[in-house]
Amino acid sequence: MNQTNSGIGVAGLLFVAFVILKVMGILTWSWWWITCPLWIAVGLTCSFLVIAGVVIGLMTLFGWMFCSKKKVATHKDIHDFYNDHDDVWRV
């Protein structure tokens, strides 16, 4: 069985409830506060993406710095490589 979750969610439900209450005149809040549940969902998503990006960036940085299987080429390595294969690179 393939089940998918395509519900409105808590933030969406709160937003719909706030809009209905605002239109009915029960809430006298500003529209900025009515749309606040949508900001929370967007803020949480952006926060997750930023944290994931920082973690991936740090893993990549420290992976390259401390990985013993990979060697970062230095200027001397590149110079020696071109000198060793000089006949290939000449036109």
C-alpha positions as CSV (number, residue, x, y, z in Angstrom):
1,M,0.0,0.0,0.0
2,N,1.3,3.4,-0.9
3,Q,0.2,6.1,1.5
4,T,0.9,9.8,1.0
5,N,0.5,12.6,3.4
6,S,-1.1,15.5,1.5
7,G,-2.9,17.2,4.4
8,I,-3.1,20.9,5.1
9,G,-0.9,20.7,8.2
10,V,-1.1,22.6,11.5
11,A,0.1,25.9,10.1
12,G,-2.3,25.8,7.2
13,L,-5.2,24.9,9.5
14,L,-4.4,27.7,11.9
15,F,-4.2,30.1,8.9
16,V,-7.6,29.1,7.6
17,A,-9.1,29.3,11.0
18,F,-7.7,32.8,11.5
19,V,-8.9,34.0,8.1
20,I,-12.4,32.7,8.9
21,L,-12.4,34.4,12.3
22,K,-11.1,37.6,10.8
23,V,-13.7,37.7,8.0
24,M,-16.5,36.9,10.6
25,G,-15.3,39.9,12.7
26,I,-14.4,37.8,15.7
27,L,-10.7,38.6,15.5
28,T,-9.6,42.2,15.2
29,W,-5.9,41.4,14.6
30,S,-3.9,42.8,11.8
31,W,-3.5,40.8,8.7
32,W,0.2,40.4,9.5
33,W,-0.8,38.3,12.6
34,I,-3.4,36.4,10.6
35,T,-0.7,35.2,8.2
36,C,1.7,34.4,11.0
37,P,1.2,30.6,10.8
38,L,2.4,30.7,7.2
39,W,5.6,32.6,8.3
40,I,6.3,29.9,10.9
41,A,6.2,27.2,8.3
42,V,8.4,29.1,5.9
43,G,10.8,30.1,8.8
44,L,11.1,26.5,9.9
45,T,11.8,25.3,6.4
46,C,14.4,28.1,5.8
47,S,16.1,27.3,9.2
48,F,16.3,23.6,8.3
49,L,17.9,24.4,4.9
50,V,20.4,26.8,6.5
51,I,21.4,24.3,9.1
52,A,21.6,21.5,6.6
53,G,23.8,23.7,4.4
54,V,26.1,24.5,7.2
55,V,26.4,20.9,8.3
56,I,27.1,19.8,4.7
57,G,29.6,22.6,4.2
58,L,31.5,21.7,7.4
59,M,31.5,18.0,6.5
60,T,32.9,18.9,3.1
61,L,35.5,21.2,4.5
62,F,36.7,18.9,7.2
63,G,36.4,15.9,4.9
64,W,38.9,17.5,2.5
65,M,41.2,18.6,5.2
66,F,41.4,15.4,7.2
67,C,40.8,12.7,4.7
68,S,43.9,10.5,4.3
69,K,42.7,8.9,1.1
70,K,42.6,12.1,-0.9
71,K,45.5,14.4,-1.6
72,V,45.0,18.0,-2.5
73,A,47.2,19.0,-5.4
74,T,49.7,21.8,-4.6
75,H,51.1,24.2,-7.1
76,K,54.3,22.1,-7.2
77,D,52.3,18.9,-7.9
78,I,50.6,20.6,-10.9
79,H,53.9,22.1,-12.2
80,D,55.6,18.7,-11.9
81,F,52.7,17.0,-13.7
82,Y,52.9,19.3,-16.6
83,N,56.7,19.0,-16.9
84,D,56.5,15.2,-16.8
85,H,53.9,15.2,-19.6
86,D,55.4,18.1,-21.6
87,D,55.1,16.2,-24.9
88,V,51.3,15.8,-24.5
89,W,50.6,19.5,-23.7
90,R,52.6,21.0,-26.6
91,V,50.7,22.0,-29.7
